[in-house]
């Protein structure tokens, strides 16, 4: 069953439009769940790889 056929079958069963079902993101079930690696951002590594806008402490103009 392809994605279009699945969307149509769910739409028929629920009474929703195929467009609404397609936006909901139904997917075929698999016998063994697919475990995906979590999406993780390593902000410290990312920040270390690019020059910072404020890499040095700027004097406070109001502290005169």
Secondary structure as UniProt FT lines:
FT   HELIX           3..14
FT   HELIX           18..24
FT   HELIX           43..49
FT   TURN            53..54
FT   TURN            61..62
//
